[in-house]
């Protein structure tokens, strides 16, 4: 599958791909010409109605109105010959209708047609401009000023662009964060909705990561900058939205395949109408009615609305084709560590010796754990509030084995069984457990065991149940961890298929086997060892909140939060998008066929071309309105 990269290249192009200055001026010029032509046409019609004898003067004024459009219309048609797409077909048919109106001497129609069609073009481009303005609004979030701390502790106001990795910045209440970083001092709550889609403020303290574009709501924070510009999470959001906004949906590509043949068919139909009825008005009406503006917007307008909704929910889609493909997935392959689990150790249970209080185990183990950075030690320390820690002296750590210290007149220790035996502590047999164990001793007494492990995310069970209701009954857990650990997690989540102790290439091979068996798997992961599997699946989804750059680059969709329920949101949005595109194509194609048939049969009367232009723009508005209904899609939720 084709994958847009989201790695270092992002830094090179952080600015959004908005309409160029030339394109904006062209749009403004066409709007100005339309207004001038409308004024001249109104004068021509007034002269014809009030002074019937002055019809030649009315024709001259109408001819001047038509001339205002002749240059831009013919130029656009000529340029479209080099790009056979649906936009080009519309430009060509407008130019042909304009020339035919001139040839038949119908100058009023020659002025009305390009004016009406220009209105359709403006509606179309304004729809696209809306998504680009959303990207521009996001990019402004990263342009906040920053208070950089000097070495003497004083602060200076600087632009966000001047920040570098390692700088310390100060954030006061109400400040917008200018770069990604790590909190070094302070505690506060952040509004992260622009980045993650979460409406609930996130509490942060020392050691927590923060995103550029978030707003500091409460306290004073000191943050060390880790990423700036296009390398920030916000920069990646913008780059992925640019890529998705530029991508063409599958339906659009299919229609453009037949663009050239469509023009030939319309010309043959118009010629047939001319020869059969000898009615120039009917021929012009056929040409106008055949312009596929509604079809041009059918897929892009829907995709833009869906991508906008997805970004509001913290879901980044690298291309509209991936959004459409998501509606076809029928199974899910999940990484374990960091994806369905929290990715960090926690104390699951305590097994104290008879007569020992479990709180004593936690108090000693947590106090000793605070003196080390080992993952087990961090888990022990996290279970004990700082104010409850013991006053320890003479702390000594044996890396990877354990920690001992003096508490008053006694020695306390925590660690592996072998470590404690080396301290002359008699250690009994350990309980059965598929994760790390930490023994706790005081003096020469063994107090008991603490059982640690990585637990499922609190919303994981609900998320997987939702996927089953959406038809993804085949669910597979794939991990490099031990089988006992994998099977315990799978049992908790109701996952029947487990592949444990799998290396990265084995993970990819398992996904390829799923595809070869006729399945269309959605692969969800977050680490470097998941990148090959993400590329091999029908759709790859990266957990962006903690995912590696390699995983983000390999995935087709990125979840900016760790809420697995967003997977169900992705599928429901994809299904809604596909239904909306189908309805829009039906509106565009069906409406066009009806108007063309009425025009060819002469049912639109002497002003058939004008009526066809008005009806044509009504179908364009209907398509835009139907696509806009997707913007009401809202499943923003915080984890339960």
C-alpha positions in Angstrom: 0.0 0.0 0.0 1.1 3.6 -0.6 2.1 5.3 2.6 2.8 8.9 3.2 5.8 9.4 5.4 5.5 11.4 8.6 9.1 11.4 9.8 11.9 13.9 9.6 10.6 15.3 6.3 7.9 17.0 8.2 10.4 19.6 9.5 11.1 20.7 5.9 7.5 21.6 5.2 5.6 22.7 8.2 3.6 25.4 6.5 0.1 24.4 5.3 -0.5 23.9 1.6 -3.1 26.7 1.2 -4.2 28.2 -2.1 -1.4 30.1 -3.7 -1.5 33.9 -4.1 -2.1 33.4 -7.8 -5.0 31.0 -7.2 -6.6 33.4 -4.7 -6.2 36.3 -7.1 -7.7 34.2 -9.9 -10.7 33.4 -7.7 -11.2 37.0 -6.7 -10.9 38.1 -10.4 -13.5 35.7 -11.5 -15.9 36.8 -8.8 -15.3 40.5 -9.8 -15.9 39.6 -13.5 -19.1 37.8 -12.5 -20.3 40.9 -10.7 -19.5 43.2 -13.7 -21.1 40.8 -16.2 -24.2 40.5 -14.0 -24.5 44.3 -14.0 -24.1 44.6 -17.8 -26.5 41.8 -18.3 -29.1 43.4 -16.1 -28.7 46.6 -18.1 -29.1 44.6 -21.4 -32.3 42.9 -20.1 -33.7 46.3 -18.9 -33.0 47.9 -22.3 -34.7 44.9 -24.1 -37.8 45.1 -21.8 -38.1 48.9 -21.7 -37.0 49.8 -25.2 -37.9 46.9 -27.6 -36.8 48.9 -30.6 -33.2 49.2 -29.2 -32.5 45.4 -29.3 -29.2 46.0 -31.1 -28.0 48.1 -28.2 -29.2 45.5 -25.7 -27.2 42.8 -27.7 -24.1 45.0 -27.7 -24.3 45.3 -23.9 -24.9 41.6 -23.5 -22.0 40.9 -25.9 -19.8 43.0 -23.6 -20.9 40.9 -20.6 -20.1 37.8 -22.5 -16.7 39.1 -23.5 -15.7 39.6 -19.9 -15.9 35.8 -19.5 -14.7 34.7 -22.9 -11.0 35.1 -22.1 -10.9 33.2 -18.7 -13.4 30.5 -20.0 -11.4 29.7 -23.1 -8.1 29.8 -21.3 -9.3 27.4 -18.7 -10.6 25.1 -21.4 -7.3 25.2 -23.3 -5.3 24.4 -20.2 -7.6 21.6 -19.2 -6.6 19.7 -22.4 -3.4 18.9 -20.6 -5.1 17.5 -17.5 -8.0 15.1 -18.4 -9.9 15.3 -15.1 -13.5 16.2 -14.2 -12.6 19.9 -13.6 -11.2 20.0 -17.1 -14.3 18.4 -18.6 -16.4 21.1 -17.0 -14.2 23.9 -18.4 -14.3 22.3 -21.9 -18.1 22.0 -21.9 -18.5 25.6 -20.7 -16.2 26.9 -23.5 -18.0 24.8 -26.1 -21.4 26.1 -24.9 -20.0 29.7 -24.9 -18.8 29.4 -28.5 -22.0 27.8 -29.6 -24.1 30.6 -28.1 -21.9 33.1 -29.9 -22.3 31.2 -33.2 -26.1 31.2 -32.9 -26.2 34.9 -32.0 -27.6 34.3 -28.5 -25.5 36.9 -26.7 -27.7 36.9 -23.6 -27.1 33.1 -23.2 -23.4 33.6 -24.0 -23.2 35.9 -21.0 -25.5 33.9 -18.7 -23.9 30.6 -19.1 -20.3 31.3 -18.0 -21.7 33.5 -15.2 -23.8 30.7 -13.8 -21.0 28.1 -14.2 -18.5 30.4 -12.5 -20.8 30.5 -9.5 -20.5 26.7 -9.4 -16.7 26.9 -9.7 -16.6 29.4 -6.8 -18.8 27.1 -4.6 -16.5 24.3 -5.4 -13.2 26.1 -4.6 -14.8 27.7 -1.5 -15.5 24.2 -0.3 -11.9 23.2 -0.7 -10.7 26.5 0.8 -12.7 25.7 4.0 -10.4 22.7 4.7 -7.3 24.7 4.0 -8.5 27.4 6.4 -8.8 24.7 9.1 -5.2 23.7 8.4 -4.1 27.3 8.6 -6.0 27.7 11.9 -4.1 24.7 13.3 -0.7 26.1 12.1 -1.4 29.3 14.0 -1.5 27.3 17.2 2.3 26.8 17.0 3.1 30.4 16.4 2.7 31.5 20.1 5.3 33.6 21.8 7.5 31.9 24.4 9.1 32.9 27.7 12.6 31.3 27.5 14.5 31.1 30.7 18.1 32.3 30.8 20.9 30.6 32.8 20.4 33.2 35.6 16.7 32.3 35.9 15.3 35.4 34.3 12.9 35.1 31.3 12.9 36.6 27.9 10.1 36.9 25.3 11.0 35.1 22.1 9.2 33.8 19.0 8.4 30.1 19.0 10.5 29.6 15.8 13.7 30.5 17.7 13.3 27.8 20.3 15.7 24.9 20.2 15.8 21.4 21.8 17.0 21.6 25.4 15.7 25.2 26.0 13.7 25.8 29.2 10.5 27.8 28.9 8.1 29.2 31.5 4.4 28.7 31.0 1.9 30.8 33.0 -1.8 30.2 33.3 -3.5 31.0 29.9 -0.3 30.5 27.9 -0.3 28.4 24.7 2.5 25.9 24.6 4.9 26.8 21.7 6.7 23.4 21.4 6.6 19.8 22.6 8.5 19.3 25.8 8.7 17.6 29.2 7.5 19.3 32.5 10.5 19.8 34.8 8.8 21.8 37.5 5.2 22.6 38.5 1.7 21.1 38.2 -1.2 22.2 36.1 -4.1 21.2 33.8 -3.8 21.5 30.0 -6.5 21.9 27.3 -5.2 19.5 24.7 -8.4 19.4 22.5 -6.7 21.0 19.4 -4.2 18.0 19.4 -5.9 15.0 20.8 -9.6 15.8 20.5 -10.1 15.3 24.2 -12.5 17.8 25.8 -11.4 16.9 29.4 -8.3 18.9 30.6 -5.2 16.7 31.2 -3.4 17.0 34.5 0.4 17.2 34.2 3.3 17.4 36.6 7.1 16.9 36.6 8.1 14.2 34.1 5.0 14.4 31.9 5.1 15.2 28.2 3.2 18.3 26.8 2.2 19.1 23.2 2.6 22.3 21.2 -0.7 24.0 20.7 -2.1 23.0 24.1 -3.2 25.7 26.6 -1.9 25.9 30.2 -5.1 26.4 32.3 -3.8 26.8 35.8 -0.4 26.7 37.5 3.1 27.8 36.6 5.1 25.2 34.6 8.7 25.0 33.7 9.1 22.9 30.5 12.2 21.6 28.7 11.8 21.7 24.9 12.1 18.4 23.1 10.7 19.2 19.6 10.0 22.3 17.6 8.4 23.3 14.4 7.5 20.5 12.0 9.0 17.9 14.4 6.3 18.6 17.1 3.2 16.6 17.4 1.2 19.6 16.1 3.6 19.8 13.1 2.9 16.2 12.3 -0.9 16.8 12.6 -0.6 19.6 10.1 1.5 17.6 7.7 -0.8 14.6 7.8 -3.9 16.9 7.2 -2.1 18.5 4.2 -1.4 15.0 2.8 -5.0 13.9 3.4 -6.5 17.0 1.9 -4.5 16.7 -1.3 -5.3 13.0 -1.8 -8.0 12.0 -4.3 -10.7 9.6 -3.2 -11.0 6.3 -5.1 -14.4 7.4 -6.6 -12.8 10.5 -7.9 -10.0 8.6 -9.6 -12.5 6.2 -11.1 -14.6 9.0 -12.6 -11.5 10.7 -14.0 -10.5 7.5 -15.8 -13.5 8.1 -18.1 -13.3 11.9 -18.3 -12.2 12.0 -21.9 -14.8 9.6 -23.1 -17.5 11.5 -21.2 -16.7 14.7 -23.2 -17.0 12.8 -26.4 -20.3 11.3 -25.4 -21.7 14.7 -24.5 -20.6 16.2 -27.8 -22.2 13.3 -29.7 -25.4 13.8 -27.7 -25.5 17.6 -28.3 -24.9 17.0 -32.0 -27.6 14.4 -32.2 -30.0 16.8 -30.5 -29.1 19.5 -33.0 -29.6 17.2 -36.0 -32.8 15.6 -34.7 -34.6 18.8 -33.5 -32.8 21.6 -35.3 -33.0 23.4 -32.0 -30.0 25.4 -31.0 -31.4 26.2 -27.5 -31.8 22.5 -26.8 -28.3 21.8 -27.9 -26.9 24.5 -25.6 -29.0 23.1 -22.8 -27.5 19.6 -23.3 -24.0 21.0 -23.1 -24.7 23.0 -20.0 -26.7 20.2 -18.2 -23.8 17.7 -18.9 -21.2 19.7 -16.9 -20.3 17.3 -14.0 -19.7 19.8 -11.3 -21.8 17.9 -8.8 -19.8 14.8 -9.6 -16.6 16.7 -9.2 -17.6 17.6 -5.6 -19.3 14.3 -4.7 -16.2 12.6 -3.3 -13.8 15.5 -2.4 -16.4 17.4 -0.4 -17.3 14.3 1.6 -13.7 13.4 2.2 -12.8 16.9 3.4 -15.8 16.8 5.8 -14.8 13.4 7.1 -11.1 14.3 7.5 -12.1 17.5 9.4 -14.4 15.4 11.7 -11.6 12.8 12.2 -9.1 15.5 13.2 -11.6 16.8 15.7 -11.7 13.4 17.3 -7.9 13.1 17.5 -7.7 10.8 14.4 -5.3 11.7 11.6 -5.9 10.2 8.2 -3.0 10.2 5.7 -5.4 10.0 2.7 -9.1 9.8 1.9 -8.5 6.4 0.2 -7.5 5.0 3.6 -10.7 6.3 5.2 -12.8 4.5 2.5 -10.8 1.3 2.9 -11.4 1.3 6.6 -15.1 0.5 6.0 -14.0 -2.8 4.4 -11.9 -4.3 7.2 -13.2 -7.5 8.8 -10.6 -8.4 11.4 -8.3 -6.7 13.8 -4.7 -7.5 14.8 -3.4 -5.8 17.9 0.0 -5.3 19.4 0.0 -5.9 23.2 2.5 -3.7 25.1 1.5 0.0 24.8 -1.4 -0.7 22.6 -4.0 -2.8 24.5 -2.0 -2.5 27.7 -0.7 0.6 29.5 2.9 -0.2 28.6 4.2 0.2 32.1 4.5 -2.0 35.2 2.1 -1.7 38.1 1.6 -3.6 41.3 -1.1 -6.1 40.7 -1.2 -7.8 44.2 0.7 -8.2 47.4 1.5 -11.6 49.0 2.7 -10.9 52.6 3.9 -13.6 55.0 1.5 -14.5 57.8 1.3 -11.7 60.4 2.7 -9.1 58.0 0.5 -6.2 56.9 0.4 -5.6 53.1 0.8 -1.8 53.8 4.2 -2.4 55.4 5.3 -4.2 52.2 4.2 -1.2 50.1 5.7 1.4 52.4 9.2 -0.2 52.4 9.2 -1.2 48.7 7.9 2.2 47.6 10.4 4.1 49.7 13.3 2.0 48.2 11.9 2.2 44.7 12.0 6.0 44.8 15.8 5.8 44.8 16.0 4.0 41.5 15.0 4.5 37.8 14.6 0.8 37.0 11.0 0.1 35.6 10.2 -2.2 38.6 11.4 0.5 41.0 9.3 3.1 39.3 6.3 0.9 39.6 6.9 0.4 43.3 7.5 4.1 43.9 4.3 5.1 42.0 2.2 3.0 44.5 3.3 5.1 47.5 2.6 8.8 47.9 5.7 10.8 48.5 4.6 12.0 51.9 4.4 8.4 53.2 7.9 7.4 52.2 10.4 6.3 54.9 13.5 8.3 55.8 16.2 6.0 54.5 20.0 6.3 54.8 23.0 4.5 53.1 21.0 3.5 50.0 22.8 1.0 47.8 21.5 -0.4 44.5 22.7 -3.5 42.6 21.5 -2.7 39.1 18.9 -5.2 37.9 18.9 -7.1 41.2 17.7 -5.0 44.1 18.1 -2.1 46.5 19.0 -2.0 50.2 19.1 0.9 52.7 19.2 1.7 56.4 15.9 2.6 58.2 16.8 3.6 61.7 18.8 0.7 63.1 17.6 -1.9 60.6 18.3 -2.8 57.0 15.5 -2.9 54.6 15.7 -4.4 51.1 13.7 -5.1 48.0 14.6 -7.1 44.9 15.0 -10.5 43.3 15.0 -13.7 45.4 18.8 -14.3 44.6 19.6 -10.7 45.8 17.8 -11.2 49.1 19.5 -14.5 49.7 22.8 -12.8 49.1 21.8 -10.6 52.1 21.3 -13.7 54.2 17.5 -13.4 54.1 15.7 -16.8 54.0 13.4 -16.5 51.0 10.5 -19.0 50.6 9.2 -20.3 47.2 7.7 -17.6 45.0 4.0 -17.7 44.1 3.1 -18.5 40.5 3.0 -15.3 38.5 3.7 -14.5 34.8 5.3 -11.1 35.5 8.0 -9.6 37.6 8.2 -10.4 41.4 9.8 -8.2 44.1 10.6 -9.6 47.5 10.7 -7.3 50.5 12.8 -7.9 53.6 13.4 -6.1 56.9 16.5 -7.1 58.8 16.8 -10.8 58.4 13.0 -11.3 58.0 11.3 -11.9 54.7 8.1 -9.9 54.7 6.5 -11.0 51.5 6.1 -10.7 47.7 4.8 -7.9 45.4 3.4 -9.1 42.1 3.8 -6.7 39.2 2.6 -6.7 35.6 1.3 -4.6 32.6 -2.5 -4.3 32.7 -5.0 -3.7 29.9 -6.2 -0.2 29.3 -9.4 0.5 31.2 -11.4 1.0 27.9 -9.8 -1.9 26.0 -12.5 -4.4 26.8 -15.3 -2.1 25.8 -13.4 -1.0 22.6 -13.0 -4.6 21.5 -16.6 -5.4 22.2 -17.6 -2.4 20.1 -15.4 -3.7 17.2 -17.2 -7.1 17.4 -20.6 -5.4 17.0 -19.1 -3.7 13.9 -18.3 -7.0 12.4 -14.7 -7.4 13.4 -15.2 -10.8 15.2 -11.8 -12.1 14.3 -9.4 -10.5 16.8 -5.8 -11.4 17.2 -3.2 -10.4 19.9 0.3 -10.3 18.6 3.3 -9.7 20.9 6.9 -10.4 21.5 6.2 -11.0 25.1 6.0 -14.4 26.8 3.0 -16.7 26.1 1.8 -16.8 29.7 1.6 -13.0 29.8 0.0 -12.7 26.4 -2.7 -15.4 27.2 -3.5 -13.6 30.5 -4.1 -10.3 28.8 -6.1 -12.0 25.9 -8.3 -13.8 28.4 -9.1 -10.5 30.2 -10.1 -8.9 26.9 -11.9 -11.8 25.2 -9.3 -12.3 22.4 -9.3 -15.9 21.2 -6.2 -15.9 18.9 -2.8 -15.2 20.5 0.6 -15.2 18.9 3.4 -14.7 21.5 7.1 -14.3 21.4 6.9 -13.0 17.8 9.7 -11.0 16.3 9.0 -8.1 13.9 9.4 -10.1 10.8 7.2 -12.8 12.3 4.5 -10.3 13.1 4.6 -9.1 9.4 4.4 -12.7 8.2 1.3 -13.4 10.4 -0.5 -10.3 8.9 0.5 -11.4 5.4 -1.0 -14.8 6.1 -4.2 -13.2 7.3 -4.4 -11.2 4.0 -3.6 -14.3 1.9 -6.5 -16.1 3.7 -8.9 -13.5 2.3 -9.1 -11.4 5.5 -8.8 -7.6 5.5 -7.1 -6.9 8.8 -6.9 -3.6 10.6 -3.4 -3.7 12.3 -3.0 -1.5 15.5 0.4 -0.9 17.1 2.8 1.6 18.5 6.4 0.5 18.4 9.3 0.0 16.0 8.6 -3.7 16.0 5.1 -3.1 14.7 6.1 -1.0 11.7 6.4 -4.0 9.2 3.0 -5.4 10.3 1.4 -1.9 10.0 2.4 -1.7 6.4 1.3 -5.3 5.6 -2.3 -4.9 6.8 -5.2 -3.6 4.8 -5.1 -0.6 7.2 -2.4 0.3 9.7 -3.3 2.4 12.7 -0.6 3.8 15.1 -1.2 4.9 18.6 0.2 8.3 18.2 0.2 9.5 21.8 3.2 7.3 22.6 4.0 5.8 19.2 7.5 5.9 17.7 8.2 7.9 14.5 8.7 4.7 12.6 5.3 3.4 13.6 3.7 6.8 12.7 5.4 6.8 9.3 4.3 3.2 8.6 0.6 3.7 9.5 -2.3 4.9 7.4 -4.2 6.4 10.4 -2.8 7.8 13.6 -4.7 8.0 16.9 -3.5 11.0 18.8 -4.9 9.7 22.1 -4.5 6.3 23.7 -8.3 5.7 23.8 -8.9 2.4 21.9 -12.5 3.3 21.5 -11.4 5.6 18.7 -11.0 2.5 16.6 -14.8 2.1 16.6 -15.1 5.8 15.8 -12.8 5.3 12.8 -14.9 2.5 11.4 -18.3 4.3 12.0 -16.9 7.5 10.4 -15.6 5.5 7.4 -19.0 3.8 6.9 -20.8 7.2 7.1 -18.3 8.6 4.6 -18.9 5.8 2.2 -22.6 6.1 2.4 -22.4 9.9 1.9 -20.2 9.5 -1.2 -22.6 7.0 -2.6 -25.5 9.4 -2.1 -23.6 12.3 -3.6 -22.6 10.3 -6.6 -26.2 9.3 -7.0 -27.3 13.0 -6.7 -24.7 14.2 -9.2 -25.1 11.4 -11.7 -28.9 11.0 -11.4 -29.6 14.8 -11.5 -27.3 15.2 -14.5 -29.0 12.4 -16.5 -32.5 13.8 -15.7 -31.5 17.4 -16.8 -29.7 16.1 -19.9 -32.7 14.0 -20.9 -35.1 16.9 -20.4 -32.8 19.2 -22.4 -32.4 16.8 -25.3 -36.2 16.4 -25.4 -36.7 20.1 -25.6 -38.6 20.2 -22.3 -36.7 23.1 -20.9 -38.0 25.5 -23.5 -36.4 28.5 -25.3 -34.4 29.4 -22.1 -33.3 25.8 -21.7 -29.6 26.6 -21.3 -30.3 29.1 -18.5 -32.7 26.7 -16.7 -30.1 23.9 -17.1 -27.4 26.1 -15.5 -29.7 26.9 -12.6 -30.7 23.3 -12.0 -27.0 22.3 -12.4 -26.0 24.6 -9.5 -28.8 23.3 -7.4 -27.3 19.8 -7.6 -23.9 21.2 -6.7 -25.4 22.9 -3.6 -27.2 19.6 -2.7 -24.0 17.7 -2.8 -22.2 20.2 -0.6 -25.1 20.3 1.8 -25.2 16.5 2.0 -21.4 16.3 2.6 -21.8 18.9 5.3 -24.1 16.6 7.2 -21.0 14.6 8.1 -19.8 17.5 10.2 -22.5 16.7 12.8 -20.8 13.3 13.4 -19.6 13.5 17.0 -18.3 10.7 19.3 -15.9 12.7 21.4 -15.5 10.8 24.7 -13.0 10.5 27.4 -12.0 7.1 28.7 -14.5 5.7 31.3 
